[in-house]
Amino acid sequence: MRYETLPFERIRNLRVDADLTQETVAQVLDIKQNTYSQYELGVLRYPIEALIRLALFYNTSIDYLVGLTDEPKPYERKP
């Protein structure tokens, strides 16, 4: 059983809380499922484009995704 904190655990938690598979989120990012899995595990680093897509998809901020804030509500965005 796994107990260590993952570098991007919030991204995994958002996916699980939304009852989404890695395959579904990978399709949103236009990548393969195994690539997304490596992002969640911290094996690969997320490109900024993927973080932007995830923030828009989950309606949150990049700061929340990477643990810089505990506030999930996104900042006001440009129109």
N, CA, C and O atoms as a Maestro MAE file, in Angstrom:
{
 s_m_m2io_version
 :::
 2.0.0
}

f_m_ct {
 s_m_title
 :::
 protein
 m_atom[316] {
  # First column is atom index #
  i_m_mmod_type
  r_m_x_coord
  r_m_y_coord
  r_m_z_coord
  i_m_residue_number
  s_m_chain_name
  s_m_pdb_residue_name
  s_m_pdb_atom_name
  i_m_atomic_number
  :::
  1 25 0.837 -1.177 0.000 1 A "MET " " N  " 7
  2 3 0.000 0.000 0.000 1 A "MET " " CA " 6
  3 2 0.883 1.242 0.000 1 A "MET " " C  " 6
  4 15 1.957 1.248 0.601 1 A "MET " " O  " 8
  5 25 0.432 2.278 -0.667 2 A "ARG " " N  " 7
  6 3 1.200 3.491 -0.861 2 A "ARG " " CA " 6
  7 2 0.821 4.553 0.167 2 A "ARG " " C  " 6
  8 15 -0.363 4.824 0.366 2 A "ARG " " O  " 8
  9 25 1.804 5.151 0.814 3 A "TYR " " N  " 7
  10 3 1.515 6.153 1.831 3 A "TYR " " CA " 6
  11 2 2.184 7.505 1.592 3 A "TYR " " C  " 6
  12 15 1.794 8.490 2.220 3 A "TYR " " O  " 8
  13 25 3.164 7.582 0.717 4 A "GLU " " N  " 7
  14 3 3.850 8.852 0.530 4 A "GLU " " CA " 6
  15 2 2.965 9.837 -0.232 4 A "GLU " " C  " 6
  16 15 2.094 9.443 -1.008 4 A "GLU " " O  " 8
  17 25 3.206 11.116 0.007 5 A "THR " " N  " 7
  18 3 2.455 12.158 -0.681 5 A "THR " " CA " 6
  19 2 3.019 12.323 -2.084 5 A "THR " " C  " 6
  20 15 4.230 12.424 -2.279 5 A "THR " " O  " 8
  21 25 2.125 12.347 -3.044 6 A "LEU " " N  " 7
  22 3 2.550 12.533 -4.430 6 A "LEU " " CA " 6
  23 2 2.762 14.015 -4.694 6 A "LEU " " C  " 6
  24 15 2.086 14.849 -4.092 6 A "LEU " " O  " 8
  25 25 3.694 14.360 -5.591 7 A "PRO " " N  " 7
  26 3 3.979 15.764 -5.865 7 A "PRO " " CA " 6
  27 2 2.744 16.538 -6.339 7 A "PRO " " C  " 6
  28 15 2.572 17.705 -5.987 7 A "PRO " " O  " 8
  29 25 1.903 15.904 -7.120 8 A "PHE " " N  " 7
  30 3 0.716 16.579 -7.640 8 A "PHE " " CA " 6
  31 2 -0.535 15.816 -7.225 8 A "PHE " " C  " 6
  32 15 -1.393 15.505 -8.051 8 A "PHE " " O  " 8
  33 25 -0.624 15.519 -5.934 9 A "GLU " " N  " 7
  34 3 -1.726 14.725 -5.401 9 A "GLU " " CA " 6
  35 2 -3.086 15.381 -5.641 9 A "GLU " " C  " 6
  36 15 -4.088 14.686 -5.814 9 A "GLU " " O  " 8
  37 25 -3.124 16.708 -5.651 10 A "ARG " " N  " 7
  38 3 -4.402 17.384 -5.876 10 A "ARG " " CA " 6
  39 2 -4.966 17.075 -7.251 10 A "ARG " " C  " 6
  40 15 -6.180 16.954 -7.413 10 A "ARG " " O  " 8
  41 25 -4.110 16.950 -8.224 11 A "ILE " " N  " 7
  42 3 -4.580 16.658 -9.578 11 A "ILE " " CA " 6
  43 2 -5.215 15.274 -9.609 11 A "ILE " " C  " 6
  44 15 -6.252 15.073 -10.241 11 A "ILE " " O  " 8
  45 25 -4.595 14.332 -8.932 12 A "ARG " " N  " 7
  46 3 -5.180 12.995 -8.841 12 A "ARG " " CA " 6
  47 2 -6.480 13.039 -8.059 12 A "ARG " " C  " 6
  48 15 -7.470 12.428 -8.462 12 A "ARG " " O  " 8
  49 25 -6.486 13.762 -6.938 13 A "ASN " " N  " 7
  50 3 -7.684 13.828 -6.110 13 A "ASN " " CA " 6
  51 2 -8.860 14.468 -6.850 13 A "ASN " " C  " 6
  52 15 -9.997 14.017 -6.710 13 A "ASN " " O  " 8
  53 25 -8.598 15.508 -7.631 14 A "LEU " " N  " 7
  54 3 -9.666 16.125 -8.415 14 A "LEU " " CA " 6
  55 2 -10.245 15.129 -9.411 14 A "LEU " " C  " 6
  56 15 -11.459 15.078 -9.608 14 A "LEU " " O  " 8
  57 25 -9.391 14.350 -10.031 15 A "ARG " " N  " 7
  58 3 -9.845 13.348 -11.006 15 A "ARG " " CA " 6
  59 2 -10.690 12.285 -10.315 15 A "ARG " " C  " 6
  60 15 -11.772 11.940 -10.789 15 A "ARG " " O  " 8
  61 25 -10.197 11.772 -9.204 16 A "VAL " " N  " 7
  62 3 -10.912 10.716 -8.474 16 A "VAL " " CA " 6
  63 2 -12.246 11.250 -7.934 16 A "VAL " " C  " 6
  64 15 -13.268 10.570 -8.026 16 A "VAL " " O  " 8
  65 25 -12.236 12.460 -7.373 17 A "ASP " " N  " 7
  66 3 -13.466 13.044 -6.831 17 A "ASP " " CA " 6
  67 2 -14.524 13.252 -7.915 17 A "ASP " " C  " 6
  68 15 -15.721 13.201 -7.636 17 A "ASP " " O  " 8
  69 25 -14.083 13.484 -9.139 18 A "ALA " " N  " 7
  70 3 -15.010 13.664 -10.264 18 A "ALA " " CA " 6
  71 2 -15.377 12.334 -10.919 18 A "ALA " " C  " 6
  72 15 -16.080 12.311 -11.929 18 A "ALA " " O  " 8
  73 25 -14.905 11.230 -10.346 19 A "ASP " " N  " 7
  74 3 -15.156 9.886 -10.898 19 A "ASP " " CA " 6
  75 2 -14.707 9.762 -12.352 19 A "ASP " " C  " 6
  76 15 -15.402 9.188 -13.189 19 A "ASP " " O  " 8
  77 25 -13.531 10.314 -12.626 20 A "LEU " " N  " 7
  78 3 -12.971 10.248 -13.974 20 A "LEU " " CA " 6
  79 2 -11.822 9.254 -14.007 20 A "LEU " " C  " 6
  80 15 -11.124 9.058 -13.012 20 A "LEU " " O  " 8
  81 25 -11.637 8.636 -15.150 21 A "THR " " N  " 7
  82 3 -10.489 7.748 -15.329 21 A "THR " " CA " 6
  83 2 -9.303 8.560 -15.837 21 A "THR " " C  " 6
  84 15 -9.458 9.677 -16.330 21 A "THR " " O  " 8
  85 25 -8.135 7.982 -15.706 22 A "GLN " " N  " 7
  86 3 -6.948 8.626 -16.283 22 A "GLN " " CA " 6
  87 2 -7.118 8.766 -17.789 22 A "GLN " " C  " 6
  88 15 -6.676 9.756 -18.372 22 A "GLN " " O  " 8
  89 25 -7.743 7.799 -18.415 23 A "GLU " " N  " 7
  90 3 -7.956 7.841 -19.864 23 A "GLU " " CA " 6
  91 2 -8.798 9.058 -20.252 23 A "GLU " " C  " 6
  92 15 -8.505 9.731 -21.239 23 A "GLU " " O  " 8
  93 25 -9.834 9.333 -19.478 24 A "THR " " N  " 7
  94 3 -10.705 10.477 -19.766 24 A "THR " " CA " 6
  95 2 -9.932 11.789 -19.688 24 A "THR " " C  " 6
  96 15 -10.030 12.626 -20.585 24 A "THR " " O  " 8
  97 25 -9.171 11.965 -18.625 25 A "VAL " " N  " 7
  98 3 -8.403 13.205 -18.459 25 A "VAL " " CA " 6
  99 2 -7.299 13.280 -19.511 25 A "VAL " " C  " 6
  100 15 -6.995 14.364 -20.009 25 A "VAL " " O  " 8
  101 25 -6.709 12.165 -19.846 26 A "ALA " " N  " 7
  102 3 -5.691 12.141 -20.898 26 A "ALA " " CA " 6
  103 2 -6.284 12.616 -22.221 26 A "ALA " " C  " 6
  104 15 -5.616 13.315 -22.983 26 A "ALA " " O  " 8
  105 25 -7.523 12.246 -22.498 27 A "GLN " " N  " 7
  106 3 -8.180 12.704 -23.730 27 A "GLN " " CA " 6
  107 2 -8.382 14.215 -23.711 27 A "GLN " " C  " 6
  108 15 -8.236 14.877 -24.738 27 A "GLN " " O  " 8
  109 25 -8.719 14.761 -22.541 28 A "VAL " " N  " 7
  110 3 -8.874 16.216 -22.408 28 A "VAL " " CA " 6
  111 2 -7.550 16.909 -22.730 28 A "VAL " " C  " 6
  112 15 -7.525 17.970 -23.353 28 A "VAL " " O  " 8
  113 25 -6.458 16.294 -22.296 29 A "LEU " " N  " 7
  114 3 -5.126 16.877 -22.519 29 A "LEU " " CA " 6
  115 2 -4.533 16.502 -23.876 29 A "LEU " " C  " 6
  116 15 -3.482 17.010 -24.265 29 A "LEU " " O  " 8
  117 25 -5.218 15.606 -24.593 30 A "ASP " " N  " 7
  118 3 -4.753 15.124 -25.894 30 A "ASP " " CA " 6
  119 2 -3.389 14.427 -25.774 30 A "ASP " " C  " 6
  120 15 -2.467 14.673 -26.552 30 A "ASP " " O  " 8
  121 25 -3.301 13.548 -24.763 31 A "ILE " " N  " 7
  122 3 -2.099 12.751 -24.545 31 A "ILE " " CA " 6
  123 2 -2.520 11.305 -24.297 31 A "ILE " " C  " 6
  124 15 -3.710 11.010 -24.182 31 A "ILE " " O  " 8
  125 25 -1.550 10.415 -24.217 32 A "LYS " " N  " 7
  126 3 -1.830 9.015 -23.915 32 A "LYS " " CA " 6
  127 2 -2.037 8.831 -22.418 32 A "LYS " " C  " 6
  128 15 -1.524 9.601 -21.606 32 A "LYS " " O  " 8
  129 25 -2.797 7.798 -22.065 33 A "GLN " " N  " 7
  130 3 -3.100 7.530 -20.661 33 A "GLN " " CA " 6
  131 2 -1.839 7.284 -19.859 33 A "GLN " " C  " 6
  132 15 -1.728 7.759 -18.729 33 A "GLN " " O  " 8
  133 25 -0.879 6.547 -20.420 34 A "ASN " " N  " 7
  134 3 0.335 6.257 -19.650 34 A "ASN " " CA " 6
  135 2 1.152 7.531 -19.388 34 A "ASN " " C  " 6
  136 15 1.827 7.632 -18.363 34 A "ASN " " O  " 8
  137 25 1.094 8.487 -20.293 35 A "THR " " N  " 7
  138 3 1.769 9.779 -20.072 35 A "THR " " CA " 6
  139 2 1.093 10.514 -18.925 35 A "THR " " C  " 6
  140 15 1.762 11.061 -18.048 35 A "THR " " O  " 8
  141 25 -0.238 10.523 -18.936 36 A "TYR " " N  " 7
  142 3 -0.970 11.174 -17.848 36 A "TYR " " CA " 6
  143 2 -0.658 10.505 -16.509 36 A "TYR " " C  " 6
  144 15 -0.467 11.185 -15.501 36 A "TYR " " O  " 8
  145 25 -0.608 9.198 -16.502 37 A "SER " " N  " 7
  146 3 -0.285 8.457 -15.282 37 A "SER " " CA " 6
  147 2 1.074 8.891 -14.740 37 A "SER " " C  " 6
  148 15 1.241 9.061 -13.532 37 A "SER " " O  " 8
  149 25 2.027 9.066 -15.623 38 A "GLN " " N  " 7
  150 3 3.364 9.496 -15.201 38 A "GLN " " CA " 6
  151 2 3.339 10.926 -14.665 38 A "GLN " " C  " 6
  152 15 4.123 11.260 -13.777 38 A "GLN " " O  " 8
  153 25 2.457 11.771 -15.184 39 A "TYR " " N  " 7
  154 3 2.277 13.112 -14.631 39 A "TYR " " CA " 6
  155 2 1.768 13.022 -13.195 39 A "TYR " " C  " 6
  156 15 2.303 13.668 -12.295 39 A "TYR " " O  " 8
  157 25 0.725 12.212 -12.992 40 A "GLU " " N  " 7
  158 3 0.144 12.087 -11.650 40 A "GLU " " CA " 6
  159 2 1.141 11.556 -10.634 40 A "GLU " " C  " 6
  160 15 1.135 11.968 -9.474 40 A "GLU " " O  " 8
  161 25 1.989 10.653 -11.065 41 A "LEU " " N  " 7
  162 3 2.968 10.049 -10.157 41 A "LEU " " CA " 6
  163 2 4.193 10.926 -9.943 41 A "LEU " " C  " 6
  164 15 5.002 10.652 -9.057 41 A "LEU " " O  " 8
  165 25 4.337 11.969 -10.740 42 A "GLY " " N  " 7
  166 3 5.489 12.845 -10.620 42 A "GLY " " CA " 6
  167 2 6.711 12.352 -11.368 42 A "GLY " " C  " 6
  168 15 7.803 12.895 -11.199 42 A "GLY " " O  " 8
  169 25 6.542 11.322 -12.199 43 A "VAL " " N  " 7
  170 3 7.656 10.806 -13.003 43 A "VAL " " CA " 6
  171 2 7.994 11.806 -14.103 43 A "VAL " " C  " 6
  172 15 9.166 12.049 -14.390 43 A "VAL " " O  " 8
  173 25 6.960 12.385 -14.720 44 A "LEU " " N  " 7
  174 3 7.127 13.431 -15.728 44 A "LEU " " CA " 6
  175 2 6.568 14.735 -15.181 44 A "LEU " " C  " 6
  176 15 5.631 14.728 -14.382 44 A "LEU " " O  " 8
  177 25 7.136 15.842 -15.608 45 A "ARG " " N  " 7
  178 3 6.631 17.149 -15.212 45 A "ARG " " CA " 6
  179 2 5.522 17.585 -16.173 45 A "ARG " " C  " 6
  180 15 5.585 17.340 -17.377 45 A "ARG " " O  " 8
  181 25 4.521 18.229 -15.612 46 A "TYR " " N  " 7
  182 3 3.437 18.764 -16.431 46 A "TYR " " CA " 6
  183 2 3.945 19.942 -17.244 46 A "TYR " " C  " 6
  184 15 4.587 20.838 -16.695 46 A "TYR " " O  " 8
  185 25 3.670 19.957 -18.541 47 A "PRO " " N  " 7
  186 3 3.942 21.187 -19.299 47 A "PRO " " CA " 6
  187 2 2.900 22.243 -18.907 47 A "PRO " " C  " 6
  188 15 1.790 21.895 -18.504 47 A "PRO " " O  " 8
  189 25 3.243 23.497 -19.020 48 A "ILE " " N  " 7
  190 3 2.336 24.575 -18.622 48 A "ILE " " CA " 6
  191 2 1.011 24.490 -19.382 48 A "ILE " " C  " 6
  192 15 -0.038 24.818 -18.827 48 A "ILE " " O  " 8
  193 25 1.046 24.057 -20.634 49 A "GLU " " N  " 7
  194 3 -0.185 23.936 -21.420 49 A "GLU " " CA " 6
  195 2 -1.143 22.929 -20.764 49 A "GLU " " C  " 6
  196 15 -2.355 23.145 -20.752 49 A "GLU " " O  " 8
  197 25 -0.605 21.842 -20.225 50 A "ALA " " N  " 7
  198 3 -1.428 20.835 -19.563 50 A "ALA " " CA " 6
  199 2 -2.016 21.403 -18.271 50 A "ALA " " C  " 6
  200 15 -3.180 21.150 -17.962 50 A "ALA " " O  " 8
  201 25 -1.236 22.157 -17.524 51 A "LEU " " N  " 7
  202 3 -1.745 22.763 -16.292 51 A "LEU " " CA " 6
  203 2 -2.867 23.752 -16.589 51 A "LEU " " C  " 6
  204 15 -3.857 23.813 -15.859 51 A "LEU " " O  " 8
  205 25 -2.712 24.520 -17.653 52 A "ILE " " N  " 7
  206 3 -3.764 25.472 -18.041 52 A "ILE " " CA " 6
  207 2 -5.039 24.713 -18.386 52 A "ILE " " C  " 6
  208 15 -6.124 25.075 -17.932 52 A "ILE " " O  " 8
  209 25 -4.908 23.668 -19.185 53 A "ARG " " N  " 7
  210 3 -6.090 22.878 -19.561 53 A "ARG " " CA " 6
  211 2 -6.758 22.250 -18.343 53 A "ARG " " C  " 6
  212 15 -7.985 22.229 -18.239 53 A "ARG " " O  " 8
  213 25 -5.943 21.738 -17.422 54 A "LEU " " N  " 7
  214 3 -6.502 21.120 -16.220 54 A "LEU " " CA " 6
  215 2 -7.204 22.160 -15.344 54 A "LEU " " C  " 6
  216 15 -8.279 21.892 -14.808 54 A "LEU " " O  " 8
  217 25 -6.612 23.328 -15.197 55 A "ALA " " N  " 7
  218 3 -7.234 24.383 -14.392 55 A "ALA " " CA " 6
  219 2 -8.581 24.787 -14.994 55 A "ALA " " C  " 6
  220 15 -9.554 24.979 -14.264 55 A "ALA " " O  " 8
  221 25 -8.640 24.914 -16.303 56 A "LEU " " N  " 7
  222 3 -9.903 25.250 -16.966 56 A "LEU " " CA " 6
  223 2 -10.903 24.100 -16.846 56 A "LEU " " C  " 6
  224 15 -12.085 24.330 -16.591 56 A "LEU " " O  " 8
  225 25 -10.439 22.879 -17.028 57 A "PHE " " N  " 7
  226 3 -11.296 21.703 -16.974 57 A "PHE " " CA " 6
  227 2 -11.923 21.533 -15.592 57 A "PHE " " C  " 6
  228 15 -13.119 21.264 -15.480 57 A "PHE " " O  " 8
  229 25 -11.119 21.689 -14.544 58 A "TYR " " N  " 7
  230 3 -11.607 21.527 -13.171 58 A "TYR " " CA " 6
  231 2 -12.125 22.830 -12.567 58 A "TYR " " C  " 6
  232 15 -12.556 22.851 -11.414 58 A "TYR " " O  " 8
  233 25 -12.083 23.920 -13.341 59 A "ASN " " N  " 7
  234 3 -12.520 25.240 -12.886 59 A "ASN " " CA " 6
  235 2 -11.835 25.631 -11.582 59 A "ASN " " C  " 6
  236 15 -12.490 25.948 -10.589 59 A "ASN " " O  " 8
  237 25 -10.521 25.603 -11.603 60 A "THR " " N  " 7
  238 3 -9.711 25.984 -10.456 60 A "THR " " CA " 6
  239 2 -8.499 26.754 -10.961 60 A "THR " " C  " 6
  240 15 -8.422 27.079 -12.145 60 A "THR " " O  " 8
  241 25 -7.556 27.046 -10.081 61 A "SER " " N  " 7
  242 3 -6.349 27.769 -10.486 61 A "SER " " CA " 6
  243 2 -5.154 26.818 -10.553 61 A "SER " " C  " 6
  244 15 -5.154 25.750 -9.941 61 A "SER " " O  " 8
  245 25 -4.156 27.225 -11.298 62 A "ILE " " N  " 7
  246 3 -2.918 26.448 -11.348 62 A "ILE " " CA " 6
  247 2 -2.270 26.434 -9.968 62 A "ILE " " C  " 6
  248 15 -1.698 25.424 -9.558 62 A "ILE " " O  " 8
  249 25 -2.359 27.550 -9.254 63 A "ASP " " N  " 7
  250 3 -1.801 27.590 -7.895 63 A "ASP " " CA " 6
  251 2 -2.410 26.495 -7.022 63 A "ASP " " C  " 6
  252 15 -1.702 25.858 -6.243 63 A "ASP " " O  " 8
  253 25 -3.704 26.275 -7.147 64 A "TYR " " N  " 7
  254 3 -4.354 25.220 -6.371 64 A "TYR " " CA " 6
  255 2 -3.865 23.845 -6.827 64 A "TYR " " C  " 6
  256 15 -3.590 22.976 -5.999 64 A "TYR " " O  " 8
  257 25 -3.757 23.651 -8.130 65 A "LEU " " N  " 7
  258 3 -3.327 22.357 -8.658 65 A "LEU " " CA " 6
  259 2 -1.955 21.946 -8.138 65 A "LEU " " C  " 6
  260 15 -1.718 20.771 -7.857 65 A "LEU " " O  " 8
  261 25 -1.058 22.910 -8.010 66 A "VAL " " N  " 7
  262 3 0.313 22.577 -7.612 66 A "VAL " " CA " 6
  263 2 0.581 22.815 -6.126 66 A "VAL " " C  " 6
  264 15 1.718 22.698 -5.669 66 A "VAL " " O  " 8
  265 25 -0.480 23.151 -5.368 67 A "GLY " " N  " 7
  266 3 -0.333 23.249 -3.920 67 A "GLY " " CA " 6
  267 2 0.170 24.566 -3.379 67 A "GLY " " C  " 6
  268 15 0.619 24.625 -2.234 67 A "GLY " " O  " 8
  269 25 0.109 25.636 -4.174 68 A "LEU " " N  " 7
  270 3 0.556 26.941 -3.687 68 A "LEU " " CA " 6
  271 2 -0.526 27.670 -2.909 68 A "LEU " " C  " 6
  272 15 -0.239 28.646 -2.216 68 A "LEU " " O  " 8
  273 25 -1.766 27.209 -3.016 69 A "THR " " N  " 7
  274 3 -2.881 27.761 -2.256 69 A "THR " " CA " 6
  275 2 -3.843 26.631 -1.910 69 A "THR " " C  " 6
  276 15 -3.885 25.604 -2.588 69 A "THR " " O  " 8
  277 25 -4.603 26.833 -0.858 70 A "ASP " " N  " 7
  278 3 -5.627 25.864 -0.489 70 A "ASP " " CA " 6
  279 2 -7.005 26.299 -0.974 70 A "ASP " " C  " 6
  280 15 -8.000 25.623 -0.710 70 A "ASP " " O  " 8
  281 25 -7.064 27.416 -1.675 71 A "GLU " " N  " 7
  282 3 -8.324 27.958 -2.183 71 A "GLU " " CA " 6
  283 2 -8.583 27.412 -3.595 71 A "GLU " " C  " 6
  284 15 -7.895 27.795 -4.541 71 A "GLU " " O  " 8
  285 25 -9.575 26.518 -3.739 72 A "PRO " " N  " 7
  286 3 -9.823 25.928 -5.058 72 A "PRO " " CA " 6
  287 2 -10.509 26.867 -6.047 72 A "PRO " " C  " 6
  288 15 -10.461 26.635 -7.255 72 A "PRO " " O  " 8
  289 25 -11.152 27.935 -5.540 73 A "LYS " " N  " 7
  290 3 -11.844 28.868 -6.430 73 A "LYS " " CA " 6
  291 2 -10.817 29.586 -7.309 73 A "LYS " " C  " 6
  292 15 -9.814 30.094 -6.806 73 A "LYS " " O  " 8
  293 25 -11.066 29.627 -8.617 74 A "PRO " " N  " 7
  294 3 -10.085 30.270 -9.502 74 A "PRO " " CA " 6
  295 2 -10.113 31.788 -9.361 74 A "PRO " " C  " 6
  296 15 -11.099 32.369 -8.908 74 A "PRO " " O  " 8
  297 25 -9.022 32.409 -9.756 75 A "TYR " " N  " 7
  298 3 -8.943 33.854 -9.822 75 A "TYR " " CA " 6
  299 2 -9.856 34.335 -10.942 75 A "TYR " " C  " 6
  300 15 -10.279 33.550 -11.791 75 A "TYR " " O  " 8
  301 25 -10.156 35.626 -10.937 76 A "GLU " " N  " 7
  302 3 -10.915 36.187 -12.045 76 A "GLU " " CA " 6
  303 2 -10.078 36.070 -13.309 76 A "GLU " " C  " 6
  304 15 -8.901 36.429 -13.326 76 A "GLU " " O  " 8
  305 25 -10.695 35.570 -14.353 77 A "ARG " " N  " 7
  306 3 -9.981 35.341 -15.611 77 A "ARG " " CA " 6
  307 2 -10.324 36.389 -16.637 77 A "ARG " " C  " 6
  308 15 -11.381 37.016 -16.579 77 A "ARG " " O  " 8
  309 25 -9.418 36.573 -17.579 78 A "LYS " " N  " 7
  310 3 -9.678 37.481 -18.689 78 A "LYS " " CA " 6
  311 2 -10.815 36.907 -19.539 78 A "LYS " " C  " 6
  312 15 -10.948 35.691 -19.675 78 A "LYS " " O  " 8
  313 25 -11.631 37.797 -20.109 79 A "PRO " " N  " 7
  314 3 -12.737 37.313 -20.968 79 A "PRO " " CA " 6
  315 2 -12.237 36.721 -22.271 79 A "PRO " " C  " 6
  316 15 -13.037 36.275 -23.093 79 A "PRO " " O  " 8
  :::
 }
 m_bond[315] {
  # First column is bond index #
  i_m_from
  i_m_to
  i_m_order
  :::
  1 1 2 1
  2 2 3 1
  3 3 4 2
  4 3 5 1
  5 5 6 1
  6 6 7 1
  7 7 8 2
  8 7 9 1
  9 9 10 1
  10 10 11 1
  11 11 12 2
  12 11 13 1
  13 13 14 1
  14 14 15 1
  15 15 16 2
  16 15 17 1
  17 17 18 1
  18 18 19 1
  19 19 20 2
  20 19 21 1
  21 21 22 1
  22 22 23 1
  23 23 24 2
  24 23 25 1
  25 25 26 1
  26 26 27 1
  27 27 28 2
  28 27 29 1
  29 29 30 1
  30 30 31 1
  31 31 32 2
  32 31 33 1
  33 33 34 1
  34 34 35 1
  35 35 36 2
  36 35 37 1
  37 37 38 1
  38 38 39 1
  39 39 40 2
  40 39 41 1
  41 41 42 1
  42 42 43 1
  43 43 44 2
  44 43 45 1
  45 45 46 1
  46 46 47 1
  47 47 48 2
  48 47 49 1
  49 49 50 1
  50 50 51 1
  51 51 52 2
  52 51 53 1
  53 53 54 1
  54 54 55 1
  55 55 56 2
  56 55 57 1
  57 57 58 1
  58 58 59 1
  59 59 60 2
  60 59 61 1
  61 61 62 1
  62 62 63 1
  63 63 64 2
  64 63 65 1
  65 65 66 1
  66 66 67 1
  67 67 68 2
  68 67 69 1
  69 69 70 1
  70 70 71 1
  71 71 72 2
  72 71 73 1
  73 73 74 1
  74 74 75 1
  75 75 76 2
  76 75 77 1
  77 77 78 1
  78 78 79 1
  79 79 80 2
  80 79 81 1
  81 81 82 1
  82 82 83 1
  83 83 84 2
  84 83 85 1
  85 85 86 1
  86 86 87 1
  87 87 88 2
  88 87 89 1
  89 89 90 1
  90 90 91 1
  91 91 92 2
  92 91 93 1
  93 93 94 1
  94 94 95 1
  95 95 96 2
  96 95 97 1
  97 97 98 1
  98 98 99 1
  99 99 100 2
  100 99 101 1
  101 101 102 1
  102 102 103 1
  103 103 104 2
  104 103 105 1
  105 105 106 1
  106 106 107 1
  107 107 108 2
  108 107 109 1
  109 109 110 1
  110 110 111 1
  111 111 112 2
  112 111 113 1
  113 113 114 1
  114 114 115 1
  115 115 116 2
  116 115 117 1
  117 117 118 1
  118 118 119 1
  119 119 120 2
  120 119 121 1
  121 121 122 1
  122 122 123 1
  123 123 124 2
  124 123 125 1
  125 125 126 1
  126 126 127 1
  127 127 128 2
  128 127 129 1
  129 129 130 1
  130 130 131 1
  131 131 132 2
  132 131 133 1
  133 133 134 1
  134 134 135 1
  135 135 136 2
  136 135 137 1
  137 137 138 1
  138 138 139 1
  139 139 140 2
  140 139 141 1
  141 141 142 1
  142 142 143 1
  143 143 144 2
  144 143 145 1
  145 145 146 1
  146 146 147 1
  147 147 148 2
  148 147 149 1
  149 149 150 1
  150 150 151 1
  151 151 152 2
  152 151 153 1
  153 153 154 1
  154 154 155 1
  155 155 156 2
  156 155 157 1
  157 157 158 1
  158 158 159 1
  159 159 160 2
  160 159 161 1
  161 161 162 1
  162 162 163 1
  163 163 164 2
  164 163 165 1
  165 165 166 1
  166 166 167 1
  167 167 168 2
  168 167 169 1
  169 169 170 1
  170 170 171 1
  171 171 172 2
  172 171 173 1
  173 173 174 1
  174 174 175 1
  175 175 176 2
  176 175 177 1
  177 177 178 1
  178 178 179 1
  179 179 180 2
  180 179 181 1
  181 181 182 1
  182 182 183 1
  183 183 184 2
  184 183 185 1
  185 185 186 1
  186 186 187 1
  187 187 188 2
  188 187 189 1
  189 189 190 1
  190 190 191 1
  191 191 192 2
  192 191 193 1
  193 193 194 1
  194 194 195 1
  195 195 196 2
  196 195 197 1
  197 197 198 1
  198 198 199 1
  199 199 200 2
  200 199 201 1
  201 201 202 1
  202 202 203 1
  203 203 204 2
  204 203 205 1
  205 205 206 1
  206 206 207 1
  207 207 208 2
  208 207 209 1
  209 209 210 1
  210 210 211 1
  211 211 212 2
  212 211 213 1
  213 213 214 1
  214 214 215 1
  215 215 216 2
  216 215 217 1
  217 217 218 1
  218 218 219 1
  219 219 220 2
  220 219 221 1
  221 221 222 1
  222 222 223 1
  223 223 224 2
  224 223 225 1
  225 225 226 1
  226 226 227 1
  227 227 228 2
  228 227 229 1
  229 229 230 1
  230 230 231 1
  231 231 232 2
  232 231 233 1
  233 233 234 1
  234 234 235 1
  235 235 236 2
  236 235 237 1
  237 237 238 1
  238 238 239 1
  239 239 240 2
  240 239 241 1
  241 241 242 1
  242 242 243 1
  243 243 244 2
  244 243 245 1
  245 245 246 1
  246 246 247 1
  247 247 248 2
  248 247 249 1
  249 249 250 1
  250 250 251 1
  251 251 252 2
  252 251 253 1
  253 253 254 1
  254 254 255 1
  255 255 256 2
  256 255 257 1
  257 257 258 1
  258 258 259 1
  259 259 260 2
  260 259 261 1
  261 261 262 1
  262 262 263 1
  263 263 264 2
  264 263 265 1
  265 265 266 1
  266 266 267 1
  267 267 268 2
  268 267 269 1
  269 269 270 1
  270 270 271 1
  271 271 272 2
  272 271 273 1
  273 273 274 1
  274 274 275 1
  275 275 276 2
  276 275 277 1
  277 277 278 1
  278 278 279 1
  279 279 280 2
  280 279 281 1
  281 281 282 1
  282 282 283 1
  283 283 284 2
  284 283 285 1
  285 285 286 1
  286 286 287 1
  287 287 288 2
  288 287 289 1
  289 289 290 1
  290 290 291 1
  291 291 292 2
  292 291 293 1
  293 293 294 1
  294 294 295 1
  295 295 296 2
  296 295 297 1
  297 297 298 1
  298 298 299 1
  299 299 300 2
  300 299 301 1
  301 301 302 1
  302 302 303 1
  303 303 304 2
  304 303 305 1
  305 305 306 1
  306 306 307 1
  307 307 308 2
  308 307 309 1
  309 309 310 1
  310 310 311 1
  311 311 312 2
  312 311 313 1
  313 313 314 1
  314 314 315 1
  315 315 316 2
  :::
 }
}
